[in-house]
Amino acid sequence: MNYRRLGSTGLQISELSFGAWVTFGDQIGQEMAERLMRVAFDAGVNYFDNAESYSGGKAETIMGNVFKNAGWARETFVVSTKFYWGLRETVNQRNTLNRKYLLEAINGSLKRLQLDYVDIVFAHRPDPDTPIAETVWAMHKLIESDKALYWGTSEWSAYEIVSAIYLAEKYHLHKPVTEQSHYNMFTREKLEKEYLRLFQEHHYGDVIWSPLASGFLSGKYNDGIPADSRAAQPGYEWLQKTFTSAERIDKVKQLAPIASDLGATMAQLAIAWCLKNPYLSSVILGASRPEQLQENLGARAIAPLLTPETLERIENVLQNKPR
């Protein structure tokens, strides 16, 4: 496993990481989650991602039980969680980043994760109703109270991120150090264009989610939506329109020979392509079966095979490189 620095920090995280979104508590239970996390850890993965809102808090509880059962030394793994959506439909508890909510949220997550601190806490979405300065101060206090080591943003605009950095520097507070972005062969504009100066001038990190476009780039949706797939899960109907796009299915089929030439699966090719981006700190994987995770972890061996010529072949198929 290769390890990359989280932005400008000294923290090193595995270039391939493992996340709980959709699967923990929805598709899989405690036993399978533990099997998957042990597979990841044994392969060198040291970074595990979660969020307060995943499966209504169940995902954090499941992951916390794994940490307890596995008995891994705390210094050997990195954990992140995310706050914004909340767990209750009450005032100051839903769709907010105000100081009161963040204090309650971190306490709840630490209890579910059975940890004294998380390594990274993300603002899961920007909050237009809370001043950025208040969120920066609140995140600073979480770090100063040793409940988190670093904080970051998720799906914020470059302007919002730079504003948070500026305010933190102005008042000598802990500033955000990393994004968590949606990024894959079909979703490129924000990370490759809008964030470019953010990476270059502020050395901001980025840990990306959905490198397979929720499984679409694996090719398993080429002939329809399987009953056991993510898009068939209740609450994820919004994915189905994308997964029946004839144009995207055609591109996946055109990419298949490139993967075959490299001795790779389509999933490995898609993940390896993400790894070639020099600004990424880690690529978060998701899986519901050990063999699926093992396959995805194999992308490490494929990334070095993506020569400029092969990357150009991929671009000729995608035709979506941001200008």
C-alpha positions in Angstrom: 0.0 0.0 0.0 1.2 3.5 -0.8 0.5 6.3 1.6 -0.1 10.0 0.8 -0.1 13.1 3.0 -3.4 14.6 3.9 -3.0 17.9 2.1 -0.3 20.0 3.8 -0.5 18.1 7.1 2.0 15.4 8.3 -0.8 12.8 8.5 -0.2 9.9 6.1 -3.2 8.0 4.9 -3.5 5.0 2.6 -4.1 5.9 -1.0 -7.0 3.5 -1.0 -9.3 3.7 2.0 -12.6 2.1 3.0 -15.9 3.8 3.7 -19.3 2.9 5.2 -21.7 4.8 2.9 -24.8 2.9 1.8 -23.4 -0.5 2.9 -23.0 -0.5 6.7 -26.4 -0.9 8.3 -28.3 -0.9 5.0 -26.8 -3.7 2.9 -24.6 -5.5 5.4 -24.6 -6.1 9.1 -21.9 -6.4 11.8 -20.3 -9.7 10.8 -19.8 -8.8 7.2 -18.6 -5.3 8.0 -15.9 -6.8 10.3 -14.8 -9.2 7.6 -14.5 -6.3 5.1 -12.6 -4.0 7.5 -10.2 -6.8 8.3 -9.5 -7.4 4.6 -8.9 -3.7 4.1 -6.6 -3.4 7.2 -4.6 -6.5 6.3 -4.0 -5.0 2.8 -2.5 -1.9 4.3 -5.6 0.4 4.5 -5.3 2.7 7.5 -8.1 5.1 6.7 -11.8 4.4 7.4 -14.5 6.9 6.6 -18.0 7.3 8.1 -20.7 9.9 8.8 -23.2 10.6 11.5 -26.0 10.3 9.1 -25.1 7.0 7.5 -27.9 4.6 8.2 -29.1 6.9 10.9 -26.0 6.4 13.1 -25.9 2.6 12.7 -22.9 2.7 10.4 -20.8 4.4 13.1 -22.0 1.9 15.7 -21.1 -1.0 13.5 -17.6 0.5 12.7 -17.1 1.2 16.4 -17.8 -2.4 17.3 -15.2 -3.5 14.7 -12.6 -1.3 16.2 -13.3 -2.8 19.6 -13.4 -6.4 18.5 -10.3 -6.1 16.3 -8.2 -4.6 19.0 -6.1 -2.6 16.6 -3.8 0.0 18.3 -5.3 3.4 17.9 -2.2 4.8 16.3 -2.5 2.3 13.4 -5.7 3.6 11.9 -7.3 6.9 10.9 -11.0 7.6 11.2 -13.2 10.3 9.8 -16.8 11.2 10.3 -19.0 14.0 8.8 -21.7 16.3 10.2 -24.5 18.4 8.7 -27.6 16.3 8.0 -28.3 15.5 11.7 -30.2 12.6 13.2 -33.3 14.4 14.4 -35.9 16.5 12.7 -35.7 19.3 15.3 -34.4 22.8 15.3 -30.6 23.1 15.6 -30.3 19.4 14.8 -30.9 19.2 11.0 -29.1 20.6 8.0 -26.8 22.9 10.1 -23.2 23.6 11.0 -23.9 25.8 14.0 -21.8 25.5 17.1 -24.4 23.8 19.3 -25.1 21.1 16.8 -21.4 20.4 16.1 -20.7 19.9 19.8 -23.6 17.5 20.3 -22.7 15.7 17.0 -19.1 15.0 17.9 -20.1 13.6 21.3 -22.6 11.3 19.7 -20.2 10.0 17.1 -17.5 9.3 19.6 -19.9 7.3 21.7 -21.0 5.3 18.7 -17.5 4.8 17.4 -16.2 4.0 20.9 -13.2 6.3 20.4 -11.7 9.1 22.3 -11.2 11.2 19.2 -11.6 11.1 15.4 -8.8 12.0 13.2 -10.8 14.1 10.7 -14.2 15.7 11.1 -15.9 16.9 7.9 -18.5 19.6 7.4 -20.7 17.3 5.2 -22.2 20.1 3.2 -22.0 24.0 3.3 -24.6 25.6 5.5 -25.9 28.9 4.0 -27.7 29.8 7.3 -24.7 29.6 9.6 -21.9 32.1 9.2 -18.7 30.4 8.0 -16.9 32.1 10.9 -19.1 30.3 13.4 -18.4 27.0 11.8 -14.6 27.7 11.8 -14.7 28.6 15.4 -16.7 25.5 16.3 -14.4 23.2 14.4 -11.4 24.9 16.1 -12.9 24.2 19.5 -13.5 20.5 18.6 -9.8 20.2 17.8 -8.7 22.2 20.9 -10.7 19.9 23.1 -8.9 16.8 21.6 -12.1 15.4 20.1 -10.7 15.7 16.5 -7.2 16.2 15.1 -8.1 17.9 11.7 -11.2 19.2 10.0 -12.3 19.5 6.4 -15.1 20.2 4.0 -17.3 18.1 1.8 -18.8 19.4 -1.4 -18.1 23.0 -0.6 -17.3 25.5 -3.3 -13.7 26.7 -3.7 -14.9 30.2 -2.6 -16.4 28.8 0.6 -13.3 26.8 1.4 -11.0 29.8 0.8 -13.2 31.9 3.0 -12.9 29.4 5.8 -9.1 29.3 5.3 -8.9 33.1 5.4 -11.0 33.4 8.5 -9.0 30.7 10.3 -5.7 32.4 9.4 -7.0 35.8 10.4 -8.0 34.7 13.9 -5.2 32.1 14.3 -7.6 29.1 14.3 -7.3 25.6 13.0 -8.1 25.8 9.3 -9.7 23.1 7.1 -7.1 20.9 5.5 -9.0 18.7 3.1 -12.1 18.2 0.9 -14.1 15.1 0.4 -15.3 15.2 -3.2 -17.4 13.3 -5.5 -15.0 12.3 -8.3 -14.8 9.7 -11.0 -14.5 9.4 -14.8 -17.9 10.9 -15.2 -17.7 13.6 -12.5 -14.7 15.8 -13.0 -15.5 19.5 -13.3 -15.2 20.6 -9.7 -12.1 18.8 -8.7 -10.1 19.2 -12.0 -11.1 22.8 -12.7 -12.7 24.7 -9.8 -10.4 23.3 -7.1 -7.1 23.5 -9.1 -5.8 26.7 -7.6 -7.0 25.5 -4.2 -4.7 22.5 -4.5 -1.8 24.5 -6.0 -1.9 27.6 -3.8 -3.2 26.2 -0.5 -2.0 22.6 -0.8 -5.5 21.5 0.2 -6.1 17.7 0.4 -8.9 15.7 -1.1 -10.3 12.2 -0.3 -12.7 11.3 -3.0 -15.9 9.2 -2.8 -17.7 7.1 -5.5 -14.7 6.4 -7.8 -16.9 3.8 -9.5 -19.9 6.2 -9.9 -21.8 4.0 -7.4 -20.8 0.9 -9.2 -21.7 2.1 -12.7 -18.1 2.1 -13.9 -17.7 -1.6 -12.9 -19.9 -2.5 -15.9 -22.5 -4.3 -13.8 -25.3 -2.0 -15.0 -24.6 -2.5 -18.7 -27.6 -4.8 -19.0 -30.0 -3.3 -16.5 -30.1 -2.8 -12.7 -29.4 -5.9 -10.7 -31.7 -6.6 -7.8 -28.9 -6.7 -5.2 -27.2 -3.5 -6.5 -26.9 -0.1 -4.8 -29.3 1.5 -7.3 -32.0 -1.0 -6.3 -31.8 -0.1 -2.6 -34.7 1.9 -1.1 -33.9 5.6 -1.0 -31.4 5.5 -3.9 -33.9 5.7 -6.7 -32.2 8.9 -7.8 -29.3 6.8 -9.1 -31.5 4.9 -11.5 -31.8 7.6 -14.2 -28.0 7.8 -14.4 -27.6 4.0 -14.5 -29.9 3.7 -17.6 -28.1 6.3 -19.6 -27.4 4.8 -23.0 -24.5 7.2 -23.6 -22.7 6.3 -20.4 -23.3 2.6 -20.8 -21.7 2.9 -24.3 -18.7 4.6 -22.8 -18.2 1.9 -20.2 -18.4 -0.7 -23.0 -15.7 1.2 -24.9 -13.5 1.4 -21.9 -13.7 -2.4 -21.3 -11.0 -3.3 -24.0 -8.6 -0.8 -22.4 -9.0 -2.6 -19.1 -8.6 -6.0 -20.8 -5.4 -4.9 -22.4 -4.0 -4.0 -19.0 -5.2 -7.3 -17.5 -7.6 -5.3 -15.3 -11.3 -5.3 -14.5 -13.3 -2.2 -15.3 -13.6 -1.4 -11.6 -9.8 -1.6 -11.3 -9.3 0.6 -14.3 -11.7 3.3 -12.9 -10.1 3.3 -9.5 -6.5 3.4 -10.9 -7.5 6.3 -13.1 -8.5 8.2 -10.0 -5.2 7.3 -8.3 -3.3 9.0 -11.2 -4.6 12.4 -10.0 -1.6 13.9 -8.1 -3.8 16.1 -5.9 -5.8 13.3 -4.3 -4.9 12.1 -0.8 -7.0 9.0 -0.9 -9.7 7.1 -2.9 -12.5 5.8 -0.7 -13.7 2.4 -1.6 -17.0 0.8 -0.8 -17.9 -2.9 -0.9 -20.5 -5.4 0.3 -18.4 -8.6 -0.3 -14.8 -9.5 0.5 -14.1 -10.6 -3.1 -15.4 -7.3 -4.4 -13.1 -5.4 -2.0 -10.1 -7.5 -3.0 -10.8 -6.8 -6.6 -10.9 -3.0 -6.0 -7.8 -3.1 -3.9 -6.1 -4.6 -6.9 -6.2 -1.2 -8.6 -2.9 -0.4 -6.9 -1.1 -2.6 -9.3 -2.9 -1.2 -12.3 -2.2 2.5 -11.7 1.5 2.3 -12.7 0.4 0.8 -16.0 -1.6 3.9 -17.0 1.0 5.4 -19.3 0.3 8.8 -21.0 -0.7 6.8 -24.1 -3.2 4.7 -22.2 -4.6 7.8 -20.4 -5.1 9.4 -23.9 -7.0 6.3 -25.0 -9.3 6.8 -22.0 -9.8 10.5 -22.7 -10.7 9.7 -26.3 -13.6 7.6 -25.0 -14.7 9.9 -22.1 -14.6 13.2 -24.1 -15.3 15.2 -20.9 -12.0 16.6 -19.8 -12.6 20.0 -18.2 -11.2 23.0 -20.2 
